[in-house]
Amino acid sequence: MFNSYIGIDLGTANILVYTKNKGIVLNEPSVVAIDIHTNQVLAIGNEAKAMVGKTPGNIVAIRPLKDGVIADYQVTIDMLKQIMKKVSKKLGLSFRKPHVVVCTPSGATSVERRAIHDAVKEFGAKQVDLIEEPIAAAIGADLPVAEPTANVIVDIGGGTTEVAIISFGGIVTANSTRTGGDHFDEDIVQYIRKKYNMLIGYRTAENIKIEIGYALVDHQELRMDIRGRDLVTGLPKTITITSFEIQDAIKEPLLVILETVRNTLENCPPELSGDIVDHGITITGGGSLLNGLERWLRKEINVPVHLAPNPLESVAIGTGKSLSVIHKLQKKAK
């Protein structure tokens, strides 16, 4: 019966699909390649991401989700249909009318929630329930969300960072900022453009972030050769950059995330503050994998900081696991 129940993490960077029996059955980038003349979807996921920056004029690779919410409604529906076809093939099932739980950012407006609800419903779901992303992330990180203790989750995704204090299965206080892993990439692109007069693509920027990106902590200098286009001559060019330069490039979004964490902790009821000192906070999402982030946050906010067991999959796992308690955690679109 549970095979027809699926959880979807509709992320800005990646879409993950979870089923109770098989766990994560799909994890692909939220990218769609479209022929602009016919509006036909040519590829989705990994195949489409490989096309970014390399396509002829009539084909564009786009991300239909921006800052955790739907930016291009029709393309999102097309992408969801293709994804469900892939999931059906993998499971050898006919997913005609699944019951879907999908997560939404806690800061999403009722219009944005409705767009997510309708997009999922339109691809053929029998029933759609929405769950707030921080609660899904906390369930996926194995935090005791139903207990009367403070569970602090910091979910650093591609488009948004969600910080929430959860107790008794609900959000006590939460803050959301539209800053995430994508903003690190953008700042790296801009830094290299400004300092070296060189243009690099977002995929290169993402690789730089993964390889030598560091939070604002002391570390041994790392170096990396990168290739791009010289903006003066227009010719290909190779430069060597250091991890200290990248640290400088991504400083601003890191400080925005820190400020969001601090604001949330400041609004915590006094009764729950003691729990936070004891249990600390849990970080999850792709951005939490940035080198030194755990150490930096621990130093700045002076409470224990733990990395979730599966940071990239926490929200999807939590979305799927919430199926068993959906009557409690159900978040209906208004």
N, C-alpha and C positions, 0 to 999 in steps of 0.2 A: 504494500500500500504506500509506504514512504517513498518509493521510487518516483512517485508523481509529485513529491514535495521537493522543491529545490530552493536554495538560497543564492542570491546574486549580489555580489559586491560590484556595483556599477561605479567603478573608480575613474578618475580623470586620466590616470596613466594606464591602468590595467583593469580588465574585467575578469572576475573569477566566479566560477559556478561550483556550488557545493551540493552534494546529495548525501543523505544520511548513511546510505550503505557503502558508497564508494569514496566519500571524502571529496577533495578537490578534483573535479573531472575536467576543468578547463581553466587555464590561466594564460590569457593573451593580452597584448597591448590594445588599448581602446583607440585603434586607428583604422580608418576606412579609406580605401583608394577608390576614387570615383571618376568616371568619364564625364567631363563637364558638358559635352555636347549632348549626351543621351541621358545623363543623370543615373547611369547604371553603376551599381556597386561591382567593382572588379575584384577586390580582395579585402579581407578584414584581418585583424590581428597581426601575427608575426609576419605574414606575407606582405601586408600593407605597410608595416613599419619598415621592412627592408627597402621599400620604394621611396621612403621620405627623402626628399632632396635629389632624387635620381630619375624623376619621371619626365616624359615629354610634355609639351604644353597642354595637351588635351586631358591629361590625367593629373588629378590632385590627390595627395594623401592628407586627410584632415582628421582632427580629433573632434568628434561631435559633442564631447563633454568638456566643459570648462569650469574650473574651480568647484568640482564636485557636483555640478548640476548640468542639465541638458541645455546646450547652446544651439544645436541643430536637431530639431525634433524628428523630421522625416528620416534623416540619416541614422539617428539613434535607433529608430524602429527597424530600419533595414539591417543594421548591425545586429540587433537582438535576434531577428529572424534567422540570420546566418549562423549566429552563435548557437541557437537552439537546435538548428539542423546538425551542427557538429556534435553537440552533446547527445542528441538522439542516436547518432551513428555510433558514438563511443560506448553508449550504454546498451545498444541494441534494442532500444525501446521506442515506442511511438509516443512522443511527448505532445499529445494533441492538446490536452487541457491540464497542465500542471498547476499546482497550488504554489505560488511564488512568494517568497519573502525577500524584499529588496531593501538595502539600507539607504538612508538619506542623511546629508549633513545636518547637524543639530541647528545650524544657523539658516537652513533653507527656508524660504518663504512658503506660504500655503500654495502660491501659484507654481513654484518650482516643484513642490511635493506632488501636486496634481499632475504636472507634466511627466514626472517619473512614473507615477501610478498609471497614467493613461498610456504611456509608451509601452510599459510592460504588459498591460492588459491587451493592447492592440495586437501584440504578436501572438496572442492566443492563450493567455493564462486564464484558468477558471476563476481563480481568486488571487488577489494581490494584497499583501500586507506590507506596510512600511515599518521599518524599525530604525531608530536613530543610530547613526554610525558609532558614537562612543559606546553605547550599550552593546552593540554587536562586537566591537573591538574588545571590550572588557570580557564578554562571554567567551570569545575566541582565545583570549589570553589566560583563560582558566581562573579569572578572579571571582570571588564569591559574591556576585552582584546582588543576590537575594538576601544576604545577611545585613543586619543593622550596623554595618561598619563602613568606614569611608574607603572606597576604591577609586583611586585617581588614575585616570587613563589619559595619555597624551598620544594621539593618533596623527602622525605626520605623513600625510598622503601626498599625491602628486600635485593636487590643486588647492587643498585646504589642510589646515592643522586644527584638530578638534581637541579641546581639553575639557574634561568633565569629571565631576565628583559624583560617584554613583553610590546609592545606599538604598536598601529595601527594593531593589529592582527598578529604581527610577533615578532620573538625573536630579541631584540636589541643586547644583549650579554648573553652568557650562559656558564656555566661550569658544568662538570659532573665528579663525582668521583665514582670509583667502591667500595664504602663503604656504608653500609646500615645496616638494622636490623640484617641480617645474621652474619655480622662481630661482632656485639655485642655478639651474641650467641657463636661464635667461641672463642672470647676473654674470656668469662666467663668459658667455658670448659677448656681452657688452664690455666687460673688463678687457678682454683680449682685443676687441675692436678698438677701444680707446687707447690702450697702452702700446699695442704692437701694429696698429693699422692693418689688422688681419681679420678676415671674416671666417668663422668656423660655423659648422652646422650644429643643431641641437643634439644630434646623436653623439657627435664628438664631445660636446660639452658634458653630456651625461657620462661618457666614459671617463673624462677627466675627473668628474665629481666622485665616481666610484673608486678610481685608482688612487688619486692623491688628494681628494677633498678631506678637509679636517675641520672639526668644530674649533672654537676658540680656546685651544689648549696647547701647551708646549709639546713639541714632538720633534723627532729627527727629520730633517729636511728630505723630501722625496722629489725626484725630477722626472719629467716626462716630455718626450718629443711629440709635438702635434703638428698636423698639416692643415693648411687652409689656403685662402686666396688673398694675396697682397692687394690691399685697396688702392695703393699708389700705382703699381705697375699692372695690376690685373692678372698677374701670373701666380702659379702655385708656389707656396713657400712653407718652409719647416722652421719651427722655433722650439726652444726648450723652455718649459715653465716649471716653477717650483710649487711645492705644497703650501708654502707661506703666501705666495701670490694668490692662490685659489682661496686660502683662508680669508685673505683680505677681500676677495671678490664676493664671497658669500656671507660676509659679516652682517649686512643689513637684515636679510631675511631671518638669520639666526636670532638676532636681537628682537625681532618682531615676535618670533615663537616664544622666546623667553618671557617677554612682556605679557603674552597671552596666558602663559602658565602662572606667572605671578598674580595677575588679575584674578584668575580663577581661585587660587589658594587664598587670596585676601577676602574673597566672598564666602569662604567656607564657614559654616556654623561652628562656634567654639567647641561644641560637643564632639564634632568629628575631627577637629584639628589634631587631637591626641593620637587618633588612629593613623593619621598621615605621617606623624613623626615616627611611629612604630613600624608601619608597613611600607611607607614611601610611596613613590609613584611608579607606574609601569608605562614604558614607551613602546609604541608599536607603529606599523606602517613602514613603507620603504625608506622614508627619510630618517627613521630611527637608526638605520644601518650606517649613517655617516660616521666616519672614524672619529673617535673621541667624544661623541655626543653625550653618551652616558656620564662620562667623567666630568664634562663641562657643566651639565645640568646639576649634577650632585654638588659641585663646588659653588654654583651660583645660588641655589635655593636651599642648600644645607639640609636636605632630607635624602634618604636612600632612593636610588633610581635603579629600576630593574628593566632589562630588555625582555619583551614577551618571547615565548618559546618559538613561535612562527610569525615574525613581525609582518611579513608580506601577505600572509594568509589569514591573520587574526580576524579581520572583519568578515571575510567570506565564511570562515568556520563558525564564527559567532552567529552570523545570519542564518546558517543552516541549523545550528544547535538550538536556536531560539524557537524552532518549529514546535518543539515539545512543550514550550511554555508560552506559546503565542497568545493565549488568552490573557496572560498577564502583561506581556511586553508589547502587545499589538498597538501600532501607531497608525490609525486610519487617516487617509488623506481627507482633509477638510474640503 
